[in-house]
Amino acid sequence: MSKLVKQEICKELVKMLDGVDACMIVDPTGLDGIAANQLRRDMAAVKVQMQLVKNSLTKRALAGTKLDAVGGLLDGPCAIVWSAEGISDAAKVVVKKLKQFPNLVIKGAVLEGAAVPADKAADLAKLPTKAEMKGQIVGLLASPGRKLAATILGAGAMVANLLKGRVEALEKAEPKAEEKPAA
C-alpha cells in the first residue's frame, strides 16, 4: 500500500470519527459474511456504526485525538463501534448481539480519553443513554417546581374547602332567619 493511500485512509478515518469521544473495539472475525451483514444491519437500524480498521493506520490517525487510547486496545483483527448518541447506545447493541453472535468478541472501549478493559466495557451497556439522562435531568429540574405547585394548590384547596363549608353553613342558617315573622 502506497504512502498516499495510507494517508487518505487516515484522513477518512479521522473524518468518520470526528466528534466521537467514546467507542468500543470488537473482534468480528468469528462471524461469517451473513452474520456480519446482519450485525451491521441491526446496528444501522439504531444508528450505531462499525468500521473494520487496520491497526497501524488507526493508531496513526487517532494519535492526539479524544480516541488516542484506542491504540492500546488494537491487537489483531479489530473493528471500531460507535454511535453519535453516545457510548451506551453502542455498548447496548454490542452486548445484545453477543447473545446472537457468540463469536463476536469485545476487546475494550475508550471513554473520556481512557481505555476501558474488555471485562468492564460490557458494563457500559448498563449506563443510561443520552436521551434517558436528559429526561432524568429535566425531571430533577422540574421536581422543585412541581412540589411548590402542589404546596400552593394544596393550601389553596384547603382555603377553598373552608370557604365552601362556611358558605354552606350560612346558607343553612339563612332560611331559619326568614321563617321568623316580621315585627
Buried (B, 14 or more C-beta within 10 A) or exposed (E): EEEEEBEEBBEEBBEEBEEBBBBBBBBBBEBEEEBBEBBBEBBEEEEBBBBEBBBEBBBBBBEEBBBBBBBBBBEEBBBBBBBEBBBBBBBBBBBEBBEEBEEBBBBBBBBEEEBBEBEEBBEBBEBEBBEEEEEEEEEEEEEEEEEEEEEEEEEEEEEEEEEEEEEEEEEEEEEEEEEEEEE
